[in-house]
Amino acid sequence: MTKPLMQDERFLRIRKLNSGGNRRRSIALEQEEEEKEEGLEVVQMASLDDLKKSSDEGIESSSGVSRGATPDKGVTTATGGDSCSGEASDEENIKLRLRRLYNDGNLSGPEKRYSFFGDVAFDYRPSILDGSINDPMKTRFEGPTLEKQIRAKKRAIKLEGGNGHVIIDNGDLSPNFSGLYVLFWLTVAFMSMNMSINYYYEHGRTFRDSAILKFMTTDVFTVGFVDLLMYLNIYMVFFIHKACKSRLIKWSSTGMAITSIMEFAYLIFYLYLPEHVLRLHWLAKIFLFLHSLVLLMKMHSYAFYNGYMWNILEELNFSTKQLKRKSSISDPKVLTVLERSRSFCKSEIESQSSSPEDIFPNNINLKNFFMYTMYPTVVYQIEYPRTPIVRWGYVFEKLCAIFGTIFVMMALAQSSMYPLAMKALSLREKSWLSATERLQQWGVILIEYIPSFIVMYLLVFYLIWDAILNCIAELSRFGDRYFYGDWWNCVSWDEFSRIWNVPIHKFLLRHVYHSSMSALQLNKTQATLMTFLLSSVVHELSMYVLFRKLRFYLFFFQMGQLPLVALSSSKLIRRNPILGNLLFWIGICTGPSVLCTMYLTF
């Protein structure tokens, strides 16, 4: 016998989700700080008729629709509003903007929704270095231009009837520093050659006793095999969702539990294997650990994205089934809840793919999952912006950058950093030294370490986030190359945490920050603490992999960013952004060196 609707647990859950005015929250969605300051609000239109209408009329290109995780349907719209105005004023602003977007004066039909997918956006965006330096150099560099600009400006002023001295403002000129960029890399190359040649002659005309070279060439095939094994293991989440698609298991009752256990076992196993079974050296261990984290995040995002979609599909089927029996439902509020539920779930599913062939759950196929594992992102969605072709000349350029940067890093590490690391380790063994003497010697090592560590920090950043990720993106035709922002201009640590590593920030934003607000009912402050805590624990684990001991130095440094964020919000910093940038760079220059020498020495 069928339960009455008011006693059905699924309907009661649906009613709770759809209660509370005209909005339904599938996730506790919070916008970026810069969006909040501009008074932006993300509003999802749940009417499929309006979605199709908006797509047909091409309103995305003319109305500023945010593509986000809905790349072709345009269901997520940024709506301006005054954060200090009342609720009625906000509603009028929303209606006005939606009329402009949809060219429809009657907005009583569509309802405003918060989508699960409005928090992370992928679009066609270039890499910063390529877009602002490399590409302009290759296409527009023509040598000195300031004299030409000054003469052209003088001629323009004289033609306008000016006489006497010509005053030219700096803002009227466009200086080009491309030559200094070329000089910088030439300097790096010559310094690396100099260090390598000196090492070669000082060590008997050979590189065979180079510790860094030994680390780079030892156990290469073992590391490659373990890395391949880690990659193949992540296909387990694909087979779990394949089983859900075949109705062998249900995600909510079985699939999620299996996935959670499997993710935990994956992390522990690949922490234990390199250290205690294979006994690999530190470079191989940290490489495998970091790559295992990337694969774990890919696995988690794929699993829980599709898991959410299974829940939405189940709700859609339930609501649709009940609405077919609407003649037996007398309460108009119940019908409203079911209609809103059906409308929201349809839009949530259909907005994720521009192609009917790939709409959920058709996206659960081997080709789709394989391509996702190849893309330089750790946040899953069905479709991504793609470039039309692979530029093989660009791939070659990035490959040269990868191997050239690795060579520079090896030369720097062998000549400058490795001797200091040995010096720090020997200081740890001098147990007879007093605390004061130990601190004095540690301070000397720290001062020597800072210049090399600054260069190494910048080289690591360039190697991973520019050379490697852009090379992978080009090979996979991945269109969104915004892997980092201009973090070197940061005036606060919260800005740095958002833009220095955009792929990981997107993952933390969706799967930690917003998901903790949705699943654990945390507020914004608690979710921020949760995100920083998880990030700090993972960073400390990386130090454990390197040094085989837990000392929690990095953990406390990471959590210490929270008061620094509050400090950067002070009036003094806001009024003096250069001071904020100076304090930021002092932290970047000293922080990594302090941590490294502390782990080596104490």
C-alpha positions as CSV (number, residue, x, y, z in Angstrom):
1,M,0.0,0.0,0.0
2,T,1.4,3.4,-1.0
3,K,2.1,5.8,1.9
4,P,0.2,9.1,2.0
5,L,2.5,11.9,0.8
6,M,2.6,13.7,4.2
7,Q,4.0,10.5,5.7
8,D,6.5,9.8,3.0
9,E,10.1,10.4,4.1
10,R,11.2,11.4,0.7
11,F,8.5,14.0,0.2
12,L,9.1,15.4,3.7
13,R,12.8,15.9,2.8
14,I,11.9,17.5,-0.5
15,R,9.4,19.8,1.2
16,K,12.1,20.9,3.6
17,L,14.6,21.6,0.8
18,N,12.0,23.7,-1.1
19,S,10.7,25.6,2.0
20,G,11.8,29.1,2.9
21,G,10.4,31.6,0.4
22,N,11.3,31.5,-3.3
23,R,14.8,30.1,-2.9
24,R,16.1,26.6,-2.6
25,R,19.6,25.9,-1.5
26,S,21.2,22.7,-2.8
27,I,24.4,24.0,-1.3
28,A,25.2,26.8,1.0
29,L,26.6,28.9,-1.7
30,E,28.8,31.9,-0.8
31,Q,30.4,34.1,-3.4
32,E,34.0,35.3,-3.7
33,E,34.9,38.3,-1.5
34,E,35.3,40.6,-4.5
35,E,31.8,39.6,-5.7
36,K,30.3,40.4,-2.3
37,E,31.9,43.8,-2.3
38,E,30.3,44.5,-5.6
39,G,27.0,43.3,-4.3
40,L,26.7,40.4,-6.7
41,E,24.2,37.6,-6.2
42,V,24.0,34.3,-8.0
43,V,20.5,33.5,-9.1
44,Q,19.5,30.3,-11.0
45,M,16.5,30.3,-13.2
46,A,14.8,26.9,-12.8
47,S,12.3,27.1,-15.7
48,L,13.6,24.9,-18.5
49,D,11.5,26.9,-21.0
50,D,13.4,30.0,-20.1
51,L,16.7,28.2,-20.2
52,K,16.1,27.1,-23.7
53,K,14.7,30.5,-24.6
54,S,17.9,32.1,-23.3
55,S,20.1,29.7,-25.2
56,D,18.1,30.2,-28.4
57,E,18.2,34.0,-28.2
58,G,21.9,34.0,-27.5
59,I,21.6,36.2,-24.3
60,E,24.8,34.9,-22.8
61,S,27.0,36.9,-25.1
62,S,25.0,40.2,-24.6
63,S,23.9,40.1,-21.0
64,G,26.9,39.1,-18.9
65,V,25.6,35.6,-18.0
66,S,28.1,33.7,-15.9
67,R,28.9,30.5,-17.6
68,G,30.4,28.8,-14.5
69,A,29.7,25.1,-14.4
70,T,26.8,25.6,-16.9
71,P,28.9,26.4,-20.0
72,D,26.2,26.5,-22.7
73,K,22.8,26.9,-21.0
74,G,23.6,30.1,-19.1
75,V,21.5,29.3,-16.0
76,T,23.7,31.2,-13.6
77,T,23.4,35.0,-13.7
78,A,25.2,37.6,-11.8
79,T,22.6,40.2,-10.5
80,G,23.6,43.5,-9.2
81,G,22.2,44.9,-6.0
82,D,22.9,47.3,-3.2
83,S,24.0,45.3,-0.1
84,C,22.6,48.0,2.2
85,S,19.1,48.1,0.6
86,G,16.1,46.2,1.8
87,E,14.7,42.8,0.7
88,A,12.1,44.5,-1.5
89,S,14.7,46.6,-3.3
90,D,16.9,43.5,-3.9
91,E,13.9,41.8,-5.4
92,E,13.1,44.7,-7.8
93,N,16.8,44.8,-8.9
94,I,16.7,41.1,-9.6
95,K,13.4,41.4,-11.6
96,L,14.8,44.3,-13.6
97,R,18.0,42.4,-14.5
98,L,16.1,39.2,-15.4
99,R,13.8,41.2,-17.7
100,R,16.8,42.5,-19.5
101,L,18.3,38.9,-19.7
102,Y,15.2,37.1,-20.8
103,N,13.3,39.9,-22.6
104,D,10.2,38.9,-20.7
105,G,8.1,41.2,-18.6
106,N,6.3,38.5,-16.7
107,L,8.7,36.8,-14.2
108,S,6.1,35.1,-12.1
109,G,6.8,31.7,-13.6
110,P,10.5,31.1,-13.1
111,E,11.8,30.9,-9.6
112,K,15.2,31.9,-8.2
113,R,17.4,29.0,-7.2
114,Y,20.9,28.5,-5.8
115,S,22.7,25.9,-7.9
116,F,25.2,23.5,-6.6
117,F,27.4,24.4,-9.6
118,G,27.5,28.2,-9.4
119,D,30.6,28.3,-7.2
120,V,33.3,27.2,-9.7
121,A,33.7,28.7,-13.2
122,F,35.6,27.4,-16.2
123,D,36.0,29.7,-19.2
124,Y,38.4,30.5,-22.1
125,R,41.2,32.3,-20.3
126,P,44.9,32.5,-21.1
127,S,47.8,31.9,-18.8
128,I,49.0,35.2,-17.3
129,L,52.7,34.9,-18.5
130,D,51.7,33.8,-21.9
131,G,48.9,36.4,-22.3
132,S,50.9,39.4,-21.0
133,I,54.5,38.6,-21.9
134,N,55.2,35.7,-24.2
135,D,52.5,36.1,-26.8
136,P,52.9,40.0,-27.0
137,M,56.7,39.5,-27.4
138,K,56.3,37.1,-30.3
139,T,53.6,39.1,-32.1
140,R,54.2,42.8,-31.3
141,F,57.8,43.3,-30.2
142,E,59.5,45.7,-32.5
143,G,62.4,47.1,-30.5
144,P,62.5,50.6,-28.8
145,T,59.2,52.4,-29.1
146,L,59.3,55.3,-26.5
147,E,61.0,57.7,-28.9
148,K,58.5,57.0,-31.6
149,Q,55.6,57.5,-29.1
150,I,57.1,60.8,-27.8
151,R,57.6,62.2,-31.4
152,A,54.0,61.1,-32.3
153,K,52.7,62.8,-29.2
154,K,54.5,66.1,-30.0
155,R,53.2,66.1,-33.6
156,A,49.7,65.5,-32.4
157,I,49.9,68.4,-29.9
158,K,51.4,70.8,-32.6
159,L,48.6,69.9,-35.0
160,E,46.1,70.8,-32.4
161,G,47.6,74.3,-32.2
162,G,49.9,73.9,-29.2
163,N,53.1,76.0,-28.9
164,G,55.9,76.4,-26.5
165,H,57.2,73.4,-24.4
166,V,55.4,70.2,-24.9
167,I,54.5,68.4,-21.6
168,I,54.0,64.7,-21.9
169,D,52.6,62.7,-19.1
170,N,53.9,59.3,-18.2
171,G,50.5,57.9,-18.6
172,D,50.6,58.8,-22.3
173,L,53.5,56.4,-22.9
174,S,53.5,52.6,-23.1
175,P,56.9,51.3,-22.2
176,N,57.9,47.8,-23.1
177,F,60.1,45.7,-20.8
178,S,60.4,42.6,-23.0
179,G,64.1,43.0,-23.3
180,L,64.5,42.8,-19.5
181,Y,62.5,39.6,-19.6
182,V,64.9,38.1,-22.1
183,L,67.8,39.3,-20.0
184,F,66.4,37.7,-16.9
185,W,66.2,34.3,-18.5
186,L,69.7,34.7,-20.1
187,T,71.1,35.6,-16.6
188,V,69.5,32.5,-15.1
189,A,70.9,30.3,-17.9
190,F,74.5,31.7,-17.6
191,M,74.4,31.4,-13.8
192,S,73.3,27.7,-14.1
193,M,76.1,27.0,-16.6
194,N,78.6,28.7,-14.4
195,M,77.5,26.6,-11.3
196,S,77.5,23.4,-13.4
197,I,81.0,24.1,-14.9
198,N,82.4,24.9,-11.4
199,Y,81.0,21.8,-9.9
200,Y,82.3,19.7,-12.8
201,Y,85.9,20.8,-12.3
202,E,85.8,20.9,-8.5
203,H,84.7,17.3,-8.4
204,G,87.3,15.6,-10.7
205,R,85.6,16.4,-14.0
206,T,82.5,14.3,-13.3
207,F,78.9,14.7,-12.2
208,R,78.6,11.2,-10.9
209,D,78.9,12.2,-7.2
210,S,76.2,14.8,-7.4
211,A,73.6,14.0,-4.7
212,I,70.8,15.8,-6.5
213,L,71.5,13.9,-9.8
214,K,71.5,10.6,-7.9
215,F,68.1,11.5,-6.4
216,M,66.8,12.3,-9.8
217,T,68.0,9.1,-11.5
218,T,67.5,6.5,-8.7
219,D,64.5,4.2,-8.7
220,V,63.1,5.9,-11.8
221,F,61.2,2.8,-13.0
222,T,59.9,2.0,-9.6
223,V,58.6,5.5,-9.2
224,G,57.0,5.3,-12.7
225,F,55.3,1.9,-11.9
226,V,53.9,3.2,-8.6
227,D,52.7,6.3,-10.3
228,L,50.9,4.3,-13.0
229,L,49.4,2.1,-10.3
230,M,48.1,5.2,-8.4
231,Y,46.5,6.4,-11.6
232,L,44.8,3.1,-12.4
233,N,43.4,2.9,-8.9
234,I,41.3,6.0,-9.3
235,Y,39.2,4.2,-11.9
236,M,37.5,2.5,-9.0
237,V,35.2,5.5,-8.6
238,F,34.2,5.2,-12.3
239,F,33.2,1.6,-11.8
240,I,31.2,2.5,-8.6
241,H,29.2,5.0,-10.6
242,K,28.9,2.5,-13.5
243,A,27.4,0.1,-11.0
244,C,25.0,2.9,-9.9
245,K,24.0,3.5,-13.5
246,S,23.4,-0.3,-14.0
247,R,21.2,-0.2,-10.8
248,L,23.4,-2.7,-9.1
249,I,24.0,-0.4,-6.1
250,K,22.6,3.0,-4.9
251,W,24.9,5.9,-4.4
252,S,23.2,7.2,-1.2
253,S,23.1,3.8,0.6
254,T,26.2,2.0,-0.7
255,G,28.2,3.9,-3.3
256,M,29.1,6.9,-1.0
257,A,30.2,4.6,1.8
258,I,32.4,2.5,-0.5
259,T,34.0,5.6,-2.0
260,S,34.7,7.2,1.3
261,I,36.4,4.1,2.7
262,M,38.3,3.7,-0.6
263,E,39.6,7.3,-0.5
264,F,40.9,6.9,3.0
265,A,42.6,3.6,2.2
266,Y,44.1,5.2,-0.9
267,L,45.7,7.9,1.1
268,I,47.1,5.6,3.8
269,F,48.4,3.0,1.4
270,Y,50.3,5.5,-0.8
271,L,51.7,7.1,2.3
272,Y,52.9,3.7,3.7
273,L,54.1,2.1,0.4
274,P,57.0,4.4,-0.6
275,E,58.4,4.9,2.9
276,H,58.0,1.5,4.6
277,V,57.9,-1.0,1.8
278,L,59.9,0.4,-1.1
279,R,62.1,2.7,1.1
280,L,62.4,5.3,-1.6
281,H,64.5,8.5,-1.2
282,W,62.9,11.8,-0.2
283,L,62.5,13.2,-3.8
284,A,60.6,10.2,-5.0
285,K,58.5,10.1,-1.9
286,I,57.4,13.7,-2.1
287,F,56.7,13.4,-5.8
288,L,54.5,10.3,-5.3
289,F,52.7,11.9,-2.2
290,L,51.9,15.1,-4.1
291,H,50.7,13.3,-7.2
292,S,48.6,10.9,-5.0
293,L,46.9,14.0,-3.5
294,V,46.1,15.3,-7.0
295,L,44.6,12.0,-8.0
296,L,42.7,11.7,-4.8
297,M,41.1,15.1,-5.4
298,K,40.2,14.1,-8.9
299,M,38.6,10.9,-7.6
300,H,36.7,12.7,-4.9
301,S,35.3,15.4,-7.2
302,Y,34.2,12.9,-9.8
303,A,32.6,10.7,-7.2
304,F,30.7,13.4,-5.3
305,Y,29.7,15.4,-8.4
306,N,27.9,12.4,-9.8
307,G,26.7,11.3,-6.4
308,Y,24.9,14.7,-6.1
309,M,23.4,14.2,-9.5
310,W,22.1,10.7,-8.5
311,N,20.3,12.3,-5.6
312,I,18.9,15.0,-7.8
313,L,17.7,12.4,-10.4
314,E,16.1,10.4,-7.7
315,E,14.2,13.4,-6.4
316,L,13.2,14.4,-10.0
317,N,11.7,10.9,-10.6
318,F,9.9,11.0,-7.3
319,S,8.4,14.5,-7.9
320,T,7.4,13.6,-11.5
321,K,5.7,10.4,-10.4
322,Q,3.7,12.2,-7.7
323,L,2.7,15.1,-10.1
324,K,1.2,12.5,-12.5
325,R,-1.1,11.6,-9.6
326,K,-2.0,15.3,-9.0
327,S,-5.7,14.6,-9.1
328,S,-5.3,12.8,-5.8
329,I,-3.5,15.7,-4.2
330,S,-5.9,18.3,-2.7
331,D,-3.4,20.5,-0.9
332,P,-2.1,23.3,-3.3
333,K,1.0,23.8,-1.2
334,V,2.0,20.2,-1.8
335,L,1.6,20.6,-5.5
336,T,3.7,23.8,-5.3
337,V,6.5,22.0,-3.5
338,L,6.5,19.1,-6.0
339,E,6.4,21.5,-9.0
340,R,9.3,23.5,-7.6
341,S,11.2,20.3,-6.9
342,R,10.7,19.0,-10.4
343,S,11.6,22.3,-12.0
344,F,14.8,22.7,-10.0
345,C,16.0,19.2,-10.6
346,K,15.4,19.4,-14.3
347,S,17.4,22.6,-14.6
348,E,20.2,21.2,-12.4
349,I,20.6,18.2,-14.6
350,E,20.1,19.6,-18.0
351,S,22.2,22.7,-17.5
352,Q,25.3,20.7,-17.1
353,S,25.6,19.6,-20.7
354,S,25.0,21.4,-24.1
355,S,24.7,18.0,-25.8
356,P,21.8,15.7,-25.0
357,E,24.1,12.7,-25.6
358,D,26.2,13.7,-22.6
359,I,23.5,14.7,-20.2
360,F,23.6,12.9,-16.8
361,P,23.9,9.9,-16.4
362,N,25.1,9.5,-20.0
363,N,28.3,11.2,-19.0
364,I,29.3,8.1,-17.0
365,N,31.4,6.4,-19.6
366,L,35.0,5.5,-20.0
367,K,35.9,8.2,-22.5
368,N,34.5,11.0,-20.4
369,F,36.3,9.8,-17.3
370,F,39.6,9.2,-19.1
371,M,39.5,12.7,-20.6
372,Y,38.8,14.2,-17.2
373,T,41.8,12.5,-15.8
374,M,43.9,14.1,-18.5
375,Y,42.7,17.6,-17.9
376,P,44.8,19.9,-15.7
377,T,41.9,20.3,-13.1
378,V,40.8,18.6,-10.0
379,V,37.2,19.8,-10.2
380,Y,34.9,17.6,-12.3
381,Q,32.1,18.7,-14.6
382,I,30.7,17.1,-17.7
383,E,32.0,19.7,-20.2
384,Y,34.9,22.1,-20.2
385,P,35.9,24.8,-22.6
386,R,38.2,23.3,-25.3
387,T,40.5,24.8,-27.8
388,P,40.1,23.7,-31.5
389,I,43.7,22.4,-32.1
390,V,46.9,21.4,-30.5
391,R,49.7,23.9,-31.2
392,W,52.7,21.6,-31.4
393,G,55.2,24.5,-31.5
394,Y,53.7,25.7,-28.2
395,V,54.0,22.2,-26.7
396,F,57.7,22.1,-27.8
397,E,58.3,25.5,-26.2
398,K,56.8,24.3,-22.9
399,L,58.7,21.1,-23.0
400,C,61.9,23.1,-23.3
401,A,60.8,25.3,-20.4
402,I,60.1,22.2,-18.3
403,F,63.5,20.5,-18.8
404,G,65.4,23.8,-18.8
405,T,63.8,24.8,-15.5
406,I,64.6,21.3,-14.0
407,F,68.2,21.7,-15.0
408,V,68.4,25.2,-13.4
409,M,66.8,23.8,-10.2
410,M,69.2,20.9,-10.1
411,A,72.2,23.2,-10.5
412,L,70.9,25.6,-7.8
413,A,70.1,22.8,-5.4
414,Q,73.5,21.1,-5.8
415,S,75.6,24.2,-5.5
416,S,73.7,26.3,-2.9
417,M,71.0,24.4,-1.1
418,Y,72.3,20.9,-0.5
419,P,75.5,22.0,1.3
420,L,73.4,24.2,3.6
421,A,71.0,21.3,4.2
422,M,74.0,19.1,5.3
423,K,75.2,21.9,7.5
424,A,71.8,22.2,9.2
425,L,71.6,18.4,9.7
426,S,75.0,18.4,11.3
427,L,73.9,21.1,13.7
428,R,71.0,18.9,14.8
429,E,73.6,16.2,15.9
430,K,75.6,18.6,18.0
431,S,73.8,17.9,21.2
432,W,76.5,19.6,23.4
433,L,75.6,23.0,22.1
434,S,73.5,25.2,24.3
435,A,70.2,26.6,23.2
436,T,71.6,30.0,22.6
437,E,74.5,28.7,20.5
438,R,72.2,26.5,18.5
439,L,69.9,29.4,17.7
440,Q,72.8,31.6,16.7
441,Q,74.1,29.0,14.2
442,W,70.6,28.3,13.0
443,G,70.2,32.1,12.3
444,V,73.4,32.1,10.2
445,I,72.2,29.1,8.2
446,L,68.8,30.8,7.7
447,I,70.3,34.0,6.3
448,E,72.4,32.0,3.9
449,Y,69.4,30.0,2.8
450,I,67.0,32.8,2.0
451,P,68.4,34.0,-1.4
452,S,68.6,30.4,-2.8
453,F,65.2,29.5,-1.4
454,I,63.5,32.6,-3.0
455,V,64.9,31.6,-6.4
456,M,63.9,27.9,-5.9
457,Y,60.4,29.0,-4.8
458,L,59.9,31.0,-8.0
459,L,61.3,28.3,-10.2
460,V,59.1,25.6,-8.6
461,F,56.1,27.8,-9.2
462,Y,57.0,28.5,-12.8
463,L,57.7,24.8,-13.5
464,I,54.4,23.5,-12.1
465,W,51.8,26.2,-12.6
466,D,53.0,27.6,-15.9
467,A,55.2,25.1,-17.8
468,I,53.8,21.8,-16.9
469,L,50.1,22.7,-16.5
470,N,50.1,24.7,-19.8
471,C,51.8,21.9,-21.6
472,I,49.2,19.4,-20.3
473,A,46.4,21.9,-21.2
474,E,47.7,22.3,-24.7
475,L,47.9,18.5,-25.3
476,S,44.4,18.0,-23.9
477,R,43.0,21.1,-25.6
478,F,41.8,22.4,-22.2
479,G,40.7,26.0,-22.7
480,D,40.9,27.5,-19.3
481,R,44.5,28.3,-18.6
482,Y,43.9,30.5,-15.6
483,F,46.0,28.3,-13.2
484,Y,47.2,31.3,-11.2
485,G,46.5,35.0,-10.7
486,D,48.9,37.8,-10.3
487,W,49.8,36.7,-6.7
488,W,53.0,38.7,-6.7
489,N,50.8,41.8,-6.3
490,C,49.0,40.5,-3.3
491,V,48.5,42.8,-0.3
492,S,46.9,40.1,2.0
493,W,47.2,36.4,2.6
494,D,43.6,35.6,1.8
495,E,44.2,37.0,-1.7
496,F,47.3,34.8,-2.0
497,S,45.5,31.7,-0.9
498,R,42.9,32.2,-3.6
499,I,45.0,33.0,-6.6
500,W,48.4,31.5,-6.3
501,N,47.0,28.0,-7.0
502,V,43.6,28.3,-8.7
503,P,43.0,24.6,-9.4
504,I,43.3,23.6,-5.7
505,H,41.4,26.7,-4.6
506,K,38.5,25.7,-6.8
507,F,38.5,22.2,-5.2
508,L,38.7,23.5,-1.6
509,L,35.9,26.1,-2.4
510,R,33.5,23.5,-3.7
511,H,34.4,20.3,-1.9
512,V,35.5,21.6,1.5
513,Y,34.2,25.1,2.1
514,H,30.8,25.0,0.5
515,S,30.3,21.2,1.2
516,S,31.0,21.7,4.9
517,M,28.4,24.5,5.0
518,S,25.9,22.2,3.2
519,A,26.6,18.9,4.9
520,L,27.7,20.0,8.3
521,Q,25.6,23.1,8.6
522,L,28.6,25.3,9.3
523,N,28.6,29.0,9.1
524,K,31.0,31.0,7.0
525,T,33.6,31.4,9.7
526,Q,33.5,27.7,10.7
527,A,33.8,26.6,7.1
528,T,36.8,28.9,6.7
529,L,38.4,27.3,9.7
530,M,37.6,23.9,8.4
531,T,39.2,24.7,5.1
532,F,42.4,26.1,6.6
533,L,42.6,23.2,9.1
534,L,42.4,20.5,6.3
535,S,44.9,22.4,4.2
536,S,47.3,22.7,7.2
537,V,47.0,19.0,8.0
538,V,47.8,18.1,4.3
539,H,50.8,20.5,4.3
540,E,52.1,19.0,7.5
541,L,51.8,15.5,6.0
542,S,54.0,16.6,3.2
543,M,56.7,17.5,5.8
544,Y,56.2,14.1,7.4
545,V,56.9,12.5,4.1
546,L,60.1,14.6,3.7
547,F,61.5,14.4,7.2
548,R,59.7,11.3,8.7
549,K,58.7,13.2,11.8
550,L,55.7,15.2,12.8
551,R,56.8,18.5,14.3
552,F,53.8,20.7,13.3
553,Y,55.9,23.7,12.4
554,L,54.2,24.1,9.0
555,F,50.8,23.3,10.5
556,F,51.1,26.3,12.9
557,F,52.5,28.5,10.2
558,Q,49.5,27.7,8.0
559,M,47.0,28.3,10.7
560,G,48.9,31.5,11.5
561,Q,47.7,32.9,8.2
562,L,44.2,33.5,9.8
563,P,45.4,36.4,12.1
564,L,47.5,37.7,9.2
565,V,44.3,37.8,7.1
566,A,42.7,39.9,9.8
567,L,45.7,42.2,10.0
568,S,45.6,42.8,6.2
569,S,42.1,44.0,6.6
570,S,43.1,46.8,8.9
571,K,42.8,50.4,7.8
572,L,46.6,50.8,7.8
573,I,47.0,48.1,5.1
574,R,44.0,49.1,3.1
575,R,45.2,52.7,2.9
576,N,48.8,51.6,2.1
577,P,48.6,48.7,-0.4
578,I,52.4,48.9,-1.1
579,L,53.0,48.3,2.6
580,G,50.7,45.3,2.4
581,N,52.6,44.0,-0.6
582,L,55.9,44.6,1.2
583,L,54.8,42.6,4.3
584,F,53.5,39.8,1.9
585,W,56.9,39.5,0.2
586,I,58.7,39.5,3.5
587,G,56.6,36.5,4.5
588,I,57.2,34.8,1.1
589,C,61.0,35.4,1.3
590,T,61.5,34.3,4.9
591,G,58.7,31.8,5.6
592,P,59.8,28.8,3.5
593,S,63.5,29.2,4.5
594,V,62.5,29.4,8.2
595,L,60.4,26.3,7.9
596,C,63.0,24.3,6.0
597,T,65.8,25.1,8.4
598,M,63.7,24.4,11.4
599,Y,62.7,21.0,10.1
600,L,66.4,20.2,9.3
601,T,67.9,21.6,12.5
602,F,65.4,21.0,15.4
